[in-house]
Amino acid sequence: QVQLVESGGGSVQAGGSLRLSCAASRSVFGISRMGWYRQTPGKQRELVATITTYGSTNYTDSVEGRFTISRDNAKNTVSLQMNYLKPEDTAVYYCNALAPWGDNAWGQGTQVTVSS
């Protein structure tokens, strides 16, 4: 079973930065598309950013230009650098791994709170 563990969440003021990290199972990380999602109470889980096994990235419009997703296949980690944070970025952020055969794995989530 794939295991994902997020870290790096916290509270910052608007305009600040945070870096989230996710450690994934060694056996599947290198062949899975990785991503970050976020969710606030009463809303659907939203795709924030993805990165393929070869490093191609995709971002939702609301974070384009502010967030950067990256992966280190040697260390089995994926990160999300979040700059110029806004209060609307406040959410629980989840690490995701999409295996080639279609299975999704999720971390337990890490809270990001941005105050104005």
N, C-alpha and C positions, 0 to 999 in steps of 0.2 A: 504494500500500500504506500502511495506517495505521501510524504510528510512535508509540510511547508510551515515555516516559523518566521513570522514578521517581527521586526524591531524598528525602533527609531521614532515612533510616534511621540507626540507631546503637545504642548501649548505654546503658541507664539503670537506675537502681535502682527497685525496686517502689514504686509511688506517684507516680512521675515522669511526665513528659509528653514526647511527641514529635509532630512535625507532618510528615507525608509529603506530597509534592507530585508531580504527574504532569503532564507537558506532552504534549499530544496533537496530532495532525495538524490543521492549521487547516481543511482541507477537509471534515472529517467530524465534528469535535468537537461542533458545535452541533446535530447531528441524532442523536447517539448517547447511549444510556444509559451512564453511567459507573459504575464500581464499583471496589472494592478487595476482593481476595481474599488469603488467606494459606495457607501450607503449611509443615508441619514434616515431617522425615524419617519415612517410613513411614505418612503420613496423606494422605488425599485433600485436594485444594485446597478450601478452605472460603470460602464467600461471607461477607464481613464487612459490607459496606455498599454500597448503590447509590443513585444519584441520577439522576432523569430529566432530560430536557431543560428541563423547566419547574420543577425544583427539588424535586420530591417525593422523600423519602428513605425508606430502609428499612434496618434493621439486624438482624443476627443477635442472638439473645437474650443471648449472652455478652458483648456489647459495648454493649448498649443502655444509655444514660445515661452512658457513659464516652467513647465515640467520636462524632465529628461529621464527616460528609462534607459537602463544599461544592464548588461549581464556579463558575468565572468564565468565562463564554462569550466575553467580550471578549478574554481572555488565553489561551483554550484550555487551561485548567488545571483539574485537580480535586485537592482536598486531603483529607487525613484527619487531623483533630486527635485525638490519642489522649491521654486523661488518666487518672489513677489506674491506670497500667499495672500489670499483674500478670505474674508469671513465666510463666503459661500463655499470655500474649500473644506470647511469643517465637516468631518464625516469619519466613519470607521473605514479604514483602508484595508483591503484584502489582497493578498497575493494569490495568483492563480497560475496553474500549470495545465496546459492543454496537450495531452499526449497525442501522438500521430493516429492512434486508433480511436480517438474521440472522447476519452475519459477526461473529466475535469477534476482537479484537486484544488482545495482551498485551504488557506491558512485561517487561523482563528480571528484575525483582524487586529489592527492597532489604531487607537484613537488619535486623530489629528484635530486640534481645536485652534482656530484662528480668531483672535479678538480684534476689535476695531479700536 
